[in-house]
Amino acid sequence: MFLHSGGPDGEINASLRYLSQRFTMPNRKAMGLLNDIGTEELAHLEIVSTIVHQLTRNLSMEEIENSGLGPYYIDHTVAVWPQSAAGIPVNSCEFQSKGDPITDLFEDLAAEQKARSTYDNILRVVKNTPEVADPIRFLRAREVVHFQRFGEALSTVQEELNSKNFYAYNPSFDKPAFCTCNDGCDNK
């Protein structure tokens, strides 16, 4: 059983990642975008959980055992519980909120691509099940849009970089330890 809500590329961690990162964004546009997409990821969680519930709610004990869901059933019956497709429970250590807007937005771009890849893999498995494949295609399309929007946010943040932005350039970190240019510069 897949449950894209948990795991490193799941909807819970995406939502937590974006809703946490919004606080350290340097402009209101990026902050608002993270808030909006983080909230939308909660809606994705609801869609995925509904699919899982609909697929499992009427399973017989024989179907549960034959599908390999026995251990899951013992712990959760047929409740929707956030875990990865491999059965690993959701863990907030699987997302990052660094406080550096450039780093966080690159993390977000990568997260959306990983989510898209996961949905691609799910579509390969459920291709003959339109009641599952159609909402998964919708979710996949939204991940592509999120990727594009995070790219736009990265541009707005980068356009505003200046010497006061520690995450862009910090002379005390980036200054060479010693100068080798031999032209009398101050980099000694």
C-alpha positions as CSV (number, residue, x, y, z in Angstrom):
1,M,0.0,0.0,0.0
2,F,1.3,3.4,-0.8
3,L,0.7,6.4,1.4
4,H,2.4,9.4,-0.1
5,S,1.4,11.4,2.9
6,G,4.3,10.2,5.1
7,G,7.8,9.5,4.1
8,P,10.5,12.0,2.9
9,D,8.6,13.2,-0.1
10,G,5.1,13.1,1.4
11,E,2.5,15.7,1.8
12,I,2.8,16.1,5.6
13,N,6.5,16.9,5.4
14,A,6.0,19.2,2.4
15,S,3.4,21.2,4.4
16,L,5.5,21.4,7.5
17,R,8.5,22.4,5.5
18,Y,6.8,25.3,3.8
19,L,4.8,26.5,6.7
20,S,8.0,26.5,8.8
21,Q,10.2,28.2,6.2
22,R,7.8,31.1,5.6
23,F,8.9,32.9,8.8
24,T,12.5,33.5,7.5
25,M,11.7,34.6,4.0
26,P,12.9,38.2,3.4
27,N,9.9,39.4,1.4
28,R,6.2,39.1,1.7
29,K,5.8,37.6,-1.8
30,A,8.0,34.6,-0.9
31,M,6.5,34.4,2.6
32,G,2.9,34.3,1.2
33,L,3.8,31.8,-1.5
34,L,5.2,29.4,1.2
35,N,2.1,29.9,3.2
36,D,-0.2,29.2,0.3
37,I,1.6,26.1,-1.0
38,G,2.0,24.8,2.6
39,T,-1.7,25.1,3.0
40,E,-2.4,23.4,-0.4
41,E,-0.1,20.5,0.6
42,L,-2.6,19.9,3.5
43,A,-5.3,19.6,0.9
44,H,-3.1,17.1,-1.0
45,L,-2.8,15.1,2.2
46,E,-6.6,15.0,2.4
47,I,-6.8,13.7,-1.2
48,V,-4.2,11.0,-0.8
49,S,-5.8,9.9,2.5
50,T,-9.2,9.7,0.9
51,I,-7.9,7.5,-1.9
52,V,-6.2,5.2,0.6
53,H,-9.4,5.1,2.8
54,Q,-11.5,4.3,-0.3
55,L,-9.2,1.5,-1.4
56,T,-8.9,-0.2,2.0
57,R,-12.2,0.4,3.9
58,N,-14.0,-2.7,2.5
59,L,-11.1,-5.1,2.3
60,S,-11.8,-8.6,3.7
61,M,-9.4,-10.2,6.1
62,E,-8.3,-12.5,3.2
63,E,-7.6,-9.5,1.0
64,I,-5.7,-7.8,3.8
65,E,-3.5,-10.8,4.4
66,N,-2.9,-11.5,0.7
67,S,-1.9,-7.9,0.0
68,G,0.7,-7.8,2.7
69,L,-1.3,-5.4,4.9
70,G,-1.4,-7.8,7.8
71,P,1.2,-5.9,9.9
72,Y,-0.4,-2.6,9.1
73,Y,-3.9,-3.9,10.0
74,I,-2.6,-5.2,13.3
75,D,-1.4,-1.7,14.3
76,H,-4.0,0.5,12.6
77,T,-6.9,-1.7,11.4
78,V,-7.8,0.2,8.2
79,A,-7.2,3.7,9.6
80,V,-5.3,6.1,7.5
81,W,-1.9,6.5,9.2
82,P,1.0,8.5,7.7
83,Q,3.8,6.4,6.5
84,S,6.0,6.0,3.5
85,A,5.3,3.3,0.8
86,A,7.9,1.2,2.6
87,G,6.0,1.4,5.9
88,I,8.3,3.9,7.6
89,P,6.2,6.3,9.8
90,V,6.2,10.0,9.1
91,N,9.2,11.7,10.7
92,S,9.8,15.5,10.8
93,C,13.6,14.8,10.5
94,E,12.9,14.2,6.8
95,F,12.3,17.9,5.9
96,Q,14.6,20.9,6.3
97,S,14.0,24.4,7.4
98,K,17.4,26.1,7.5
99,G,16.5,29.8,7.9
100,D,18.6,30.7,4.9
101,P,16.1,31.7,2.2
102,I,18.3,30.6,-0.7
103,T,19.0,27.2,0.8
104,D,15.4,26.7,1.8
105,L,14.0,27.6,-1.7
106,F,16.5,25.2,-3.3
107,E,15.3,22.6,-0.8
108,D,11.7,23.3,-1.9
109,L,12.5,23.1,-5.6
110,A,14.1,19.7,-5.0
111,A,11.2,18.5,-2.8
112,E,8.6,19.3,-5.5
113,Q,10.6,17.4,-8.1
114,K,10.9,14.4,-5.7
115,A,7.1,14.6,-5.1
116,R,6.5,14.7,-8.9
117,S,8.8,11.6,-9.3
118,T,6.9,9.8,-6.6
119,Y,3.6,10.5,-8.3
120,D,5.1,9.4,-11.6
121,N,6.0,6.1,-9.9
122,I,2.5,5.8,-8.4
123,L,1.0,6.4,-11.9
124,R,3.1,3.5,-13.3
125,V,1.6,1.2,-10.7
126,V,-2.0,2.3,-10.9
127,K,-2.2,3.1,-14.7
128,N,-5.3,0.9,-15.2
129,T,-7.2,2.3,-12.2
130,P,-8.7,5.7,-13.4
131,E,-10.3,6.4,-10.0
132,V,-6.8,6.5,-8.5
133,A,-4.8,7.6,-11.5
134,D,-6.9,10.7,-12.2
135,P,-6.5,12.4,-8.8
136,I,-2.8,11.4,-8.8
137,R,-2.4,13.1,-12.2
138,F,-4.0,16.2,-10.7
139,L,-1.6,16.1,-7.7
140,R,1.4,15.6,-10.0
141,A,0.4,18.6,-12.0
142,R,0.2,20.7,-8.9
143,E,3.7,19.7,-7.9
144,V,4.9,21.0,-11.3
145,V,3.2,24.3,-10.6
146,H,4.7,24.5,-7.1
147,F,8.2,23.9,-8.6
148,Q,7.6,26.8,-11.0
149,R,6.3,29.1,-8.3
150,F,9.3,28.3,-6.1
151,G,11.6,29.2,-9.0
152,E,9.8,32.6,-9.2
153,A,10.2,33.1,-5.4
154,L,13.9,32.3,-5.7
155,S,14.2,35.0,-8.4
156,T,12.5,37.6,-6.2
157,V,14.7,36.8,-3.2
158,Q,17.9,36.8,-5.3
159,E,16.9,40.2,-6.9
160,E,16.9,41.7,-3.4
161,L,20.3,40.5,-2.3
162,N,22.7,43.0,-1.0
163,S,25.6,43.2,1.5
164,K,23.1,43.0,4.5
165,N,21.8,39.6,3.4
166,F,24.0,37.1,5.2
167,Y,22.7,34.3,3.1
168,A,24.0,35.8,-0.2
169,Y,27.5,37.1,0.6
170,N,29.2,37.6,3.9
171,P,32.6,39.2,3.4
172,S,33.8,37.8,6.8
173,F,33.2,34.3,5.5
174,D,34.1,34.8,1.8
175,K,37.2,36.9,2.2
176,P,40.4,34.8,1.4
177,A,42.4,34.0,4.5
178,F,45.5,35.4,2.8
179,C,46.2,37.3,-0.5
180,T,48.3,35.9,-3.2
181,C,47.7,38.6,-5.8
182,N,50.9,40.7,-4.8
183,D,49.3,44.0,-5.9
184,G,48.9,45.6,-2.5
185,C,45.2,44.7,-1.9
186,D,43.6,44.6,1.5
187,N,42.9,40.8,1.4
188,K,45.7,39.9,3.9
